[in-house]
Amino acid sequence: MNDACSYLELFAGSWTGEEEIAASKWGEGGVAIASVTARLDLGGRVLIQDYSAQRDGKPWFHAHAVIAFDQQTSALSLHWFDSMGFVPAAPAPGEWDGRALRFVRSSPRGQTRHTYVSIGPASYELILESSFDSGASWLPVMMGRYSRVGA
């Protein structure tokens, strides 16, 4: 896929999945059940995601993500907002490697790497990792596998 609109399209739709949460400075480890609704907008150049997860049957985490493709520069960016209150100072730069979208968000709290891996038309994985040493080492935060809901 040569066109950004085509690979953003891979992650559009309604999804549900199970996540393995690693114990971290942000909280306890365990399992979460998540749902994601993602839609393309602005001519297919923007993917808007609404995410919610539950642990032990209770709401646990919510996020809104906007993934944008700049046609003039061919740059990808991730704008991430979540229920932990982390507001991005700047969008995270990203890349498409032919199979995965990868972004690294930076803040005074460290870095978070988001890797969206397309498994096919009906599933994808999201891997979150944190670094507190400027990317020299990465610690697991979450790994989720999502299946498309409906057609």
Secondary structure, DSSP 8 states (H G I E B T S, - for coil): ---HHHHHHTT-EEEEEEEEE--BTTB--EEEEEEEEEEEETTTTEEEEEEEEEETTEEEEEEEEEEEEETTTTEEEEEEEETT----SS-EEEEE-SSEEEEEEEETTEEEEEEEEEEETTEEEEEEEEESSTTSS-EEEEEEEEEE---
